[in-house]
Amino acid sequence: MALSQDQRDQTERRIRAAIDRLLAGQIPPGGACDVKTLAREAGISRASLYRTWGHLKDEFEQRRAAAWAAGHQPDPREARIARLRDLNQRLTSKLARTHTEFNQLKERHQLLLSVLAAKDNELQRLRRELGTFPAPGPDQGQGDNGHGRHPPAPALMSRQAQGRRPAGCPPGSSASMTAALIGLGKHRFSGQDQPRLGDYS
């Protein structure tokens, strides 16, 4: 049955109002921003929308495409799907980079282990070489004569002190020894040859 002009105008207004709601993000439960939901919101069948109101269907699809191109997603579910898809792509790229970095670190770890093993082998070789040297003997490093004894001290008195015993002092007496020590001190401070005590004994 053919529609009257008044019915056609009412139907067209319902379709345009439904288009505006869907593009504004007012998606009904269980619906989407698509032709099927548009026909249901306008109160007509999808076949009628395609057959009778095809120009409004085309207008709806063009406006929806323009909204998508502008970065606006009228359907919250589609927007959420788009966000999740973008997040999945970013996480996939990050996982690939992490896998690459892990392989690089693994190769570097193996290289460092090889270097460490080589250094350890070198250390063991040096220890073996050091073990072949003879141990120092007890007489090494104990003095110039090799026996740990210092060279004998020089004679304490020189022959310049001979004949300086006081008169009447026999050799070996206390007075003779005292005179010898006094003479020793004088010669020590005067820089002369030091007398030997044996000359007064």
Phi, psi and chi 1 to 4 in degrees:
 res  aa     phi    psi   chi1   chi2   chi3   chi4
   1 MET       -  130.5 -176.9  174.3  115.0      -
   2 ALA   -71.3  143.5      -      -      -      -
   3 LEU   -85.6  145.4  -62.4  174.4      -      -
   4 SER   -74.9  165.9   64.1      -      -      -
   5 GLN   -63.3  -36.4 -173.1   61.6   37.5      -
   6 ASP   -64.5  -40.5 -174.3   56.6      -      -
   7 GLN   -67.0  -38.1  -70.5  174.9  -27.6      -
   8 ARG   -63.9  -42.0  -70.3  178.7   63.1   86.9
   9 ASP   -65.3  -40.2  -67.3  -18.2      -      -
  10 GLN   -64.6  -43.2  -70.7  179.9    2.4      -
  11 THR   -64.2  -41.6  -57.7      -      -      -
  12 GLU   -64.0  -40.0 -176.4  172.7  -14.5      -
  13 ARG   -63.7  -39.4  -74.1 -165.7  -63.6  -91.3
  14 ARG   -64.3  -40.6  -68.9 -160.7  -52.9  -91.1
  15 ILE   -65.8  -43.7  -65.5  173.2      -      -
  16 ARG   -67.0  -38.2  -70.9 -171.6  179.7  -81.7
  17 ALA   -63.7  -39.7      -      -      -      -
  18 ALA   -64.9  -39.1      -      -      -      -
  19 ILE   -60.5  -46.6  -68.6  174.2      -      -
  20 ASP   -61.4  -40.9  -67.4  -21.7      -      -
  21 ARG   -66.2  -44.5  -69.5 -164.9  -56.4  -89.1
  22 LEU   -65.0  -42.4  -67.5  178.1      -      -
  23 LEU   -71.3  -20.0  -66.2  178.5      -      -
  24 ALA   -84.7   -2.0      -      -      -      -
  25 GLY    93.1    8.2      -      -      -      -
  26 GLN   -87.1   76.2  -59.7  177.2   18.1      -
  27 ILE   -89.7  126.8  -50.2  -60.9      -      -
  28 PRO   -71.7  157.7   27.2  -34.3      -      -
  29 PRO   -57.6  133.2  -23.7   34.0      -      -
  30 GLY    79.3    1.2      -      -      -      -
  31 GLY  -108.1 -174.4      -      -      -      -
  32 ALA  -154.6  172.5      -      -      -      -
  33 CYS   -85.9   71.5 -171.6      -      -      -
  34 ASP  -140.6  177.7   54.6   10.4      -      -
  35 VAL   -66.7  -37.8  173.9      -      -      -
  36 LYS   -60.2  -48.1  178.6 -179.5  178.5 -179.8
  37 THR   -67.8  -33.7  -55.1      -      -      -
  38 LEU   -61.2  -45.7  174.6   62.0      -      -
  39 ALA   -64.6  -40.3      -      -      -      -
  40 ARG   -66.5  -40.2 -170.4  177.0   66.7 -173.6
  41 GLU   -68.4  -32.0  -74.2  -66.0  -60.3      -
  42 ALA   -81.7  -11.3      -      -      -      -
  43 GLY    78.8   29.0      -      -      -      -
  44 ILE  -129.6  166.7   61.5  176.7      -      -
  45 SER   -79.4  157.5   65.3      -      -      -
  46 ARG   -66.3  -33.6 -172.5  163.6   43.0  169.9
  47 ALA   -63.4  -40.9      -      -      -      -
  48 SER   -65.7  -37.9  -62.0      -      -      -
  49 LEU   -62.5  -41.5 -179.3   61.8      -      -
  50 TYR   -72.1  -40.2  -85.0   91.7      -      -
  51 ARG   -83.3  -46.1 -176.3  178.1   59.5 -109.0
  52 THR   -97.6  -37.6  -52.8      -      -      -
  53 TRP  -115.2   40.4  -46.5  101.1      -      -
  54 GLY   -61.2  -34.4      -      -      -      -
  55 HIS   -67.0  -31.6   64.0  -72.9      -      -
  56 LEU   -74.3  -34.8  -65.4  178.7      -      -
  57 LYS   -62.2  -44.7  178.7 -171.9   74.5   68.3
  58 ASP   -63.5  -38.8  -65.7  -20.3      -      -
  59 GLU   -62.7  -42.0  179.4 -177.3  -19.6      -
  60 PHE   -60.6  -46.5  166.1   71.1      -      -
  61 GLU   -66.9  -36.5  -68.7  177.0  -18.4      -
  62 GLN   -67.1  -43.6  -69.8  173.0    2.8      -
  63 ARG   -66.5  -37.3  -69.3  176.4   60.2 -176.3
  64 ARG   -65.0  -42.4 -176.2 -178.6   60.9  179.2
  65 ALA   -63.3  -38.7      -      -      -      -
  66 ALA   -65.7  -38.2      -      -      -      -
  67 ALA   -65.5  -41.7      -      -      -      -
  68 TRP   -63.1  -41.3  -71.9  -10.6      -      -
  69 ALA   -65.2  -29.1      -      -      -      -
  70 ALA   -84.2    1.2      -      -      -      -
  71 GLY    86.7   12.6      -      -      -      -
  72 HIS  -107.3  128.1  174.1   63.2      -      -
  73 GLN  -112.4  105.9  176.7   56.9  -99.0      -
  74 PRO   -61.5  -35.2  -20.4   32.9      -      -
  75 ASP   -86.2  116.1 -169.0  -14.5      -      -
  76 PRO   -57.5  -35.7  -22.2   33.1      -      -
  77 ARG   -66.8  -41.9  -65.6 -177.1  -54.1  172.8
  78 GLU   -65.1  -37.9  -67.6  -65.2  -27.1      -
  79 ALA   -63.3  -41.2      -      -      -      -
  80 ARG   -66.1  -39.8 -175.0  163.6   56.8 -108.0
  81 ILE   -63.2  -41.5  -68.5  172.8      -      -
  82 ALA   -64.0  -41.8      -      -      -      -
  83 ARG   -63.8  -42.4  -70.8 -165.2  -59.4  -90.4
  84 LEU   -66.3  -36.5  -67.8  175.5      -      -
  85 ARG   -65.3  -42.4 -173.2 -179.3  -65.4  113.2
  86 ASP   -64.9  -41.8  179.7   67.2      -      -
  87 LEU   -62.9  -39.8  177.6   61.1      -      -
  88 ASN   -63.6  -39.7 -179.9   67.2      -      -
  89 GLN   -65.5  -42.2  -68.4  177.1   -6.3      -
  90 ARG   -66.4  -40.0  -71.8 -170.9  -74.7  111.3
  91 LEU   -67.8  -35.5  -69.6  177.2      -      -
  92 THR   -64.6  -42.2  -58.7      -      -      -
  93 SER   -65.0  -41.5  -59.8      -      -      -
  94 LYS   -65.1  -39.0 -175.5  176.1 -178.7  179.8
  95 LEU   -64.2  -38.6  178.5   61.8      -      -
  96 ALA   -64.6  -42.3      -      -      -      -
  97 ARG   -64.9  -41.0  -68.1 -166.0  -57.3  -90.7
  98 THR   -63.1  -39.5  -57.2      -      -      -
  99 HIS   -64.4  -40.4 -176.5   69.5      -      -
 100 THR   -64.3  -45.2  -58.1      -      -      -
 101 GLU   -62.8  -38.2  -66.6  174.7   -2.0      -
 102 PHE   -62.9  -42.4  172.9   76.1      -      -
 103 ASN   -64.6  -38.8  -72.0  -26.0      -      -
 104 GLN   -64.8  -43.2  -67.0  174.9   -8.3      -
 105 LEU   -64.9  -36.1  -69.1  175.5      -      -
 106 LYS   -65.0  -42.2 -172.7  175.5 -179.3 -179.7
 107 GLU   -64.4  -41.3  -66.8  176.1   -1.1      -
 108 ARG   -64.6  -37.3 -178.1  173.6  178.2   80.7
 109 HIS   -63.0  -43.2  178.2 -102.4      -      -
 110 GLN   -64.0  -38.9  -66.0  -64.0  -27.6      -
 111 LEU   -63.9  -42.8  177.3   61.2      -      -
 112 LEU   -65.8  -36.5  -68.3  177.1      -      -
 113 LEU   -63.1  -39.3  -73.2  179.4      -      -
 114 SER   -65.0  -42.9  -59.4      -      -      -
 115 VAL   -63.2  -41.9  172.8      -      -      -
 116 LEU   -63.3  -40.8 -177.3   60.7      -      -
 117 ALA   -63.7  -39.9      -      -      -      -
 118 ALA   -65.2  -40.5      -      -      -      -
 119 LYS   -65.0  -37.8  -65.8  -64.3 -176.8 -178.5
 120 ASP   -66.3  -40.7 -176.0   69.7      -      -
 121 ASN   -62.5  -41.0  -67.1  -25.0      -      -
 122 GLU   -63.6  -40.3 -179.8   69.5   12.3      -
 123 LEU   -63.4  -43.2  178.7   61.8      -      -
 124 GLN   -63.6  -38.1  -64.0  -61.7  -30.8      -
 125 ARG   -64.8  -43.0 -175.8 -175.9   64.5   80.3
 126 LEU   -64.2  -37.2  -67.4  175.6      -      -
 127 ARG   -64.2  -39.6  -74.2  178.1  175.9  175.8
 128 ARG   -66.3  -39.2  -70.6 -167.7  -61.6  -91.1
 129 GLU   -65.9  -39.5  -69.9 -178.3   -0.9      -
 130 LEU   -64.8  -31.7  -71.5  175.3      -      -
 131 GLY   -69.5  -15.2      -      -      -      -
 132 THR   -84.0  -13.4   59.0      -      -      -
 133 PHE   -76.0  140.4  -72.9   96.4      -      -
 134 PRO   -68.3  147.7   25.1  -33.4      -      -
 135 ALA   -72.6  146.7      -      -      -      -
 136 PRO   -65.0  139.0   22.7  -32.2      -      -
 137 GLY   -75.7  168.9      -      -      -      -
 138 PRO   -68.9  -22.0   23.7  -32.7      -      -
 139 ASP   -92.8   -5.7  -65.1  -23.1      -      -
 140 GLN   -79.7  136.5  -64.8 -176.3    5.0      -
 141 GLY    74.1   25.2      -      -      -      -
 142 GLN  -116.2   18.6  -65.4 -176.3    0.7      -
 143 GLY   138.0  169.5      -      -      -      -
 144 ASP   -73.8  -26.6  -65.0  -23.4      -      -
 145 ASN   -93.4    2.8   56.4   -0.8      -      -
 146 GLY    79.1   -0.1      -      -      -      -
 147 HIS  -122.9   10.7  -62.9  -76.3      -      -
 148 GLY    75.6    9.6      -      -      -      -
 149 ARG  -111.4  139.2  -66.7 -170.4  -62.4  -88.4
 150 HIS   -76.9  152.8  -64.1  -74.6      -      -
 151 PRO   -62.0  150.6   22.0  -32.5      -      -
 152 PRO   -60.9  144.0   22.1  -32.7      -      -
 153 ALA   -67.2  150.4      -      -      -      -
 154 PRO   -65.5  162.6   24.2  -33.7      -      -
 155 ALA   -60.4  140.5      -      -      -      -
 156 LEU   -77.9  -22.6  -64.4  178.3      -      -
 157 MET  -134.0  142.2  -58.6  178.9   66.6      -
 158 SER  -100.5  174.1   65.8      -      -      -
 159 ARG   -74.1   -7.4  -62.8 -173.4  178.7  -83.5
 160 GLN   -67.7  -21.4  -65.3  179.9    0.8      -
 161 ALA   -85.7   -1.7      -      -      -      -
 162 GLN   -66.2  145.9  -66.6  180.0    2.1      -
 163 GLY    77.9   11.5      -      -      -      -
 164 ARG  -101.7   13.4  -65.2 -176.6 -179.6 -179.5
 165 ARG   -67.3  141.4  -70.1 -168.2  -63.3  -89.7
 166 PRO   -61.2  151.5  -21.5   32.3      -      -
 167 ALA   -63.6  137.1      -      -      -      -
 168 GLY    83.5    4.8      -      -      -      -
 169 CYS  -101.4  110.2  -65.1      -      -      -
 170 PRO   -66.7  155.1   27.0  -34.0      -      -
 171 PRO   -60.3  139.1  -21.5   32.3      -      -
 172 GLY    88.0   -5.8      -      -      -      -
 173 SER   -78.1  167.6   63.8      -      -      -
 174 SER   -63.8  -42.1  -60.9      -      -      -
 175 ALA   -62.9  -39.6      -      -      -      -
 176 SER   -63.1  -42.8  177.0      -      -      -
 177 MET   -66.3  -39.6  -67.1  -62.6  -64.1      -
 178 THR   -62.9  -43.3  -58.3      -      -      -
 179 ALA   -62.8  -36.5      -      -      -      -
 180 ALA   -66.6  -41.4      -      -      -      -
 181 LEU   -66.9  -38.9  -70.4  176.2      -      -
 182 ILE   -63.0  -42.9  -66.7  174.4      -      -
 183 GLY   -64.9  -35.4      -      -      -      -
 184 LEU   -61.2  -43.6  173.9   63.2      -      -
 185 GLY   -64.2  -41.7      -      -      -      -
 186 LYS   -62.8  -43.9  -69.4 -179.1  179.6 -179.7
 187 HIS   -68.5  -31.7  -76.9  -80.0      -      -
 188 ARG   -65.9  -42.1  179.9 -178.9  -61.3  -87.2
 189 PHE   -83.4  -18.5  -71.5  101.0      -      -
 190 SER   -90.6   -6.5   62.6      -      -      -
 191 GLY    80.2    4.4      -      -      -      -
 192 GLN   -81.3  173.6  -60.7  177.6    3.9      -
 193 ASP   -62.9  138.1  -67.8  -21.3      -      -
 194 GLN   -81.9  133.8  -62.0  176.4   -3.5      -
 195 PRO   -73.4  157.5   27.2  -34.5      -      -
 196 ARG  -100.1  135.8  -69.9  175.0  -63.4 -178.7
 197 LEU   -61.6  -28.2  -68.0  177.3      -      -
 198 GLY   -65.1  -21.5      -      -      -      -
 199 ASP   -72.1  -16.7  -64.5  -23.2      -      -
 200 TYR  -107.4    6.6  -68.4   86.5      -      -
 201 SER   -86.2      -   58.9      -      -      -
